[in-house]
Amino acid sequence: MIILEYKQNKICAGPYQGKSVLPALYDCARENPEEPIVVKERDLDGTLFIEALGENLSRNLFISNHNPLNQDFGYVEDSPFLKISKTVKYPTWIKGTSIFYIHAALVNQVSDQLSASQDLLYWVNSLGKLAQSAGVFTYQLPYHLSHNKLSDSLLYQFVQQHYKRRWTLLLLLCHILYEKRFPWAAFAKAQFFKTRKIKIDAVVLQKKVFKPDEFDLEYEIIIPTLGRPDYLYQVLKDIARQTIQPKKIIIIEQNADSSSKSELYYLEEETWPFQMDHQLIHRTGSCHARNLAISKTTAPWVMFFDDDARFDKLLFEKIFQTLKQTGLSVINTAYLQNNDQDKVTAMIQWKSFGSGCSMVNRDVFEQCSFDLALEHGYGEDADYGMQIRNAGYDVIYTPQIQILHLKAPVGGFRSEFIFPWQFEKFKPKPSPQIMYFRRKNTTLQQLQGYKLVLFFKFYRGFGTSNPIKHYRYFRKAWDRSVYWSHKLSNGL
């Protein structure tokens, strides 16, 4: 590992002494193409940060100290990468400059695309934003908290270069409405910048193999099911053909009719090459069903599965090969419908979590549970993904591993459920479950930006084109959503 120390943007020692940080970093990477590099402030003790990096330093990592950067990004970005934990390693494109890790191989891929004359804080965050979407795994470690921010001018330039052009206008509106300020000069100046694009071959960066001394292939599968016995049968048959068999399959069958009996007759009538733990419950809801299934597991790995999927016999062989090569704790496979084409080619940090196509390590799911406040609604998967990130782990999408999602037209957990707010004169907007999720998992600025976008999205949606009446209706609908989201927090 090479360590570059700097003060006031100048390297302090070694062969690059006196050079600005970015030119020195580019030279160092070019001369040492296989080396991991740490860049840090001279007076900062980077021991804890470097120890936390570990020994298996991938070329596909970009990691910095904790730095929230500008909270204003919440106005224009709706992602899980902005509400950054201060206590664990957290996936985010946002970077600090007190200390950061990057591999020479990544630097060499971008050195001729990103100017070395840029502001260092702008450079690390621009690279973080562009590299994450290309497949580089980007994180912050909870050390050396800093509060470095971009100026208004650089903030608007950043939004102009890294988001769709309309977002600078939304940012300006949010500054006017929520902060009572009008940075018109920064907004106007930003309009002259073009969208920034770079090419990164993350597949090449991801080729370095992590080789654990031991790896446990024991796993179990959890499947909640409701009204799909024929589809579930095909899933079980596909599992029975696997080259790596599960230790046990846990099936939670749901039927709200208390007098009903199981529809899964084949569980006992046929012989299966794995243990079968089947329980019929007279309560519906995927959150409760999955939590119950998870409580029955004992294996180090658990596959979260749906009852309407199809896959080839090598599925779990591919999954474990990926887990062994990467050292990951959570992977989300591609979950495509017929005729869908996946444009993603490299593994990437995923914005959500798929409860029907994910392999999860016990160390992770023992710290998480599906939130019952979201039962019968939407957002439970995304919320579970946030719990994973806040526990210090990440959700990685693996496009090379594919499962076919049949989207069965019968059964499932999205059957109509009557909520108390459906009888109100002013129907809540957004749905209380969405409001609950956003209040729990997003920043204040993200919630405010979402509110403004929703205001425009639902224009004319309340039966009037009068902007004043629309505002009044929207405010009442929003307030009712907030009210009911608090009720959800308290179990209604």
VENWO-V788628 format. One record per pair of residues at least 6 apart in sequence whose ideal C-beta (glycine too) atoms are under 7 Angstrom apart, sorted by the first residue. I is the first residue (numbers start at 1). J is the second residue. Records with the same first field share a line. If there is no record, write none. Layout:
I=J ; J
This chain:
1=35 ; 36 ; 38
2=28 ; 32 ; 35 ; 37
3=38 ; 40
4=11 ; 16 ; 24 ; 25 ; 28 ; 37 ; 39
5=11 ; 12 ; 13 ; 40 ; 42
6=12 ; 21 ; 39 ; 41 ; 42
7=41 ; 42
9=20 ; 21 ; 120
10=18 ; 20
11=17 ; 18 ; 19 ; 21 ; 24
12=42
16=24 ; 27 ; 28
21=39 ; 120
22=116 ; 118 ; 120 ; 123
23=116
25=37 ; 39 ; 107
26=107 ; 111 ; 116
28=37
29=37 ; 104 ; 107 ; 108 ; 111
30=108
32=104
33=104 ; 105 ; 108
34=104
35=104
36=57 ; 101 ; 103
37=102 ; 103 ; 104
38=46 ; 50 ; 99 ; 101
39=100
40=46 ; 98 ; 99
41=98 ; 99
44=98 ; 99 ; 144
46=99
48=143
49=65 ; 99 ; 141 ; 143 ; 144
52=141
53=63 ; 101
56=210 ; 327
58=208
59=103 ; 105 ; 106 ; 205 ; 208
60=136 ; 137 ; 202 ; 205 ; 206
61=101 ; 103 ; 137
62=102 ; 106 ; 127 ; 128 ; 131 ; 136 ; 138
63=100 ; 101 ; 139 ; 141
64=95 ; 96 ; 99 ; 100 ; 124 ; 140
65=96 ; 98 ; 99 ; 140 ; 141 ; 143 ; 144 ; 146
66=86 ; 96 ; 140 ; 141 ; 142 ; 143 ; 144 ; 145
67=94 ; 95 ; 96 ; 140 ; 146 ; 148
68=84 ; 147
69=94 ; 125 ; 149 ; 150
70=149 ; 150 ; 155
71=443 ; 445
72=155 ; 171 ; 445
73=82
74=82 ; 443 ; 445 ; 446 ; 449
75=170 ; 171 ; 174 ; 445 ; 448 ; 449
76=159 ; 163 ; 167 ; 170 ; 171 ; 449
78=446 ; 450
79=351
80=351 ; 385 ; 386 ; 389 ; 441
81=91 ; 92 ; 93
82=443 ; 446
83=441 ; 442 ; 443
84=90 ; 92 ; 94 ; 140
85=390
86=142
87=142
88=142 ; 390 ; 391 ; 392
89=139 ; 141 ; 392
90=139 ; 140 ; 389
91=138 ; 139 ; 349 ; 389 ; 394
92=138 ; 139 ; 140
93=128 ; 129 ; 132 ; 138
94=125 ; 128 ; 140
95=124 ; 125 ; 128
96=146 ; 148
97=120 ; 121 ; 124 ; 148
98=144 ; 146
99=144
100=124
105=205
106=136 ; 205
109=200 ; 201
110=127 ; 198 ; 200
113=198
114=123 ; 126 ; 127 ; 198
119=154
121=148 ; 150
122=150 ; 154 ; 158
126=162 ; 196
128=138
129=162
130=196 ; 198
131=138 ; 200
132=138 ; 349
134=200 ; 202
135=202 ; 206 ; 346 ; 347 ; 348
136=200 ; 202 ; 205
137=349
150=158
152=183 ; 186
153=186 ; 189
155=186
156=168 ; 171 ; 186 ; 187 ; 189 ; 190
157=190 ; 193
159=167 ; 168 ; 171
160=168 ; 190 ; 191 ; 193
161=193 ; 195 ; 196
162=196
168=187 ; 190
170=449 ; 452
172=187
173=452
174=448 ; 449 ; 452
175=181 ; 182 ; 183
176=182
178=448
202=346
203=345 ; 346
206=346 ; 347
209=325
210=325 ; 326 ; 327
212=324 ; 327
215=324
216=300
217=244 ; 320
218=247 ; 299 ; 300 ; 301
219=246 ; 247 ; 299 ; 301 ; 302 ; 303
220=246 ; 247 ; 248 ; 250 ; 297 ; 299 ; 302
221=239 ; 246 ; 249 ; 303 ; 305
222=250 ; 290 ; 293 ; 294 ; 297 ; 302 ; 304 ; 305
223=232 ; 235 ; 249 ; 251 ; 305 ; 307
224=252 ; 254 ; 286 ; 289 ; 290 ; 293
225=232 ; 251 ; 253 ; 307
226=254 ; 284 ; 411 ; 412 ; 413
227=410 ; 411
228=307 ; 308 ; 408 ; 410 ; 411 ; 412
229=263 ; 264
231=307 ; 308 ; 406 ; 408
232=264 ; 307
233=266
234=310
235=307 ; 309
236=272
238=310 ; 311
239=246 ; 249
240=272 ; 273
241=313
242=313 ; 315 ; 316
243=313 ; 314 ; 317
244=316 ; 317 ; 320
245=273 ; 274
246=274
247=274 ; 275 ; 299
248=274 ; 275 ; 277
249=274 ; 276
250=277 ; 293 ; 296 ; 297
251=278
252=279 ; 281 ; 289 ; 292 ; 293
253=262 ; 264 ; 278 ; 279 ; 280
254=281 ; 283 ; 284 ; 289
255=280 ; 282
256=282 ; 284
257=282
258=282
262=280
264=278
267=276 ; 278
277=296
285=375 ; 376 ; 413
286=380 ; 413
287=370 ; 371 ; 372 ; 374 ; 375 ; 380
288=372 ; 375
290=355 ; 370
291=369 ; 370
294=302 ; 365
300=361 ; 362
301=359 ; 361
302=360 ; 365
303=359
304=355 ; 356 ; 358 ; 360
305=356
306=356
308=405 ; 406 ; 407 ; 408
309=356 ; 403 ; 404 ; 405 ; 406
310=404 ; 406
311=403 ; 404
315=403
318=401
319=331 ; 359 ; 401
322=331 ; 398 ; 401
323=331 ; 359
328=396
329=361 ; 363 ; 364 ; 393
330=358 ; 360 ; 361 ; 364 ; 388 ; 393 ; 394 ; 395 ; 396
331=358 ; 359 ; 396 ; 398
332=350 ; 353 ; 354 ; 357 ; 358 ; 395 ; 396 ; 397 ; 398
333=357 ; 398 ; 401 ; 402 ; 403
334=342 ; 399 ; 401 ; 402 ; 403
335=354 ; 356 ; 357 ; 403 ; 405
336=342 ; 402 ; 404 ; 405
337=405 ; 407
342=399
344=397 ; 399
345=399
347=396 ; 397 ; 398
348=397
349=394 ; 396
350=395 ; 396 ; 397
352=381 ; 382 ; 385
353=381 ; 382 ; 384 ; 385 ; 388 ; 395
354=381
355=381 ; 384
357=403
364=388 ; 391 ; 393
367=391
368=384 ; 387 ; 388 ; 391
370=380 ; 384
371=380 ; 383
373=436 ; 488 ; 489
374=380 ; 383 ; 433 ; 436 ; 437
376=417
377=431 ; 433
378=433 ; 434
379=433 ; 434 ; 437
382=437
383=437 ; 441
385=395
386=441
388=395
421=428 ; 432 ; 480 ; 484
424=480
426=476 ; 477 ; 480
427=477
428=477 ; 480 ; 481 ; 484
429=454 ; 458 ; 474 ; 477 ; 478 ; 481
430=454 ; 481
432=481 ; 484 ; 485 ; 488
433=488
435=481 ; 482 ; 485
436=485 ; 488 ; 489
438=447 ; 450
439=447 ; 485
451=478
455=474
458=474
459=470
462=470 ; 473 ; 474
464=470
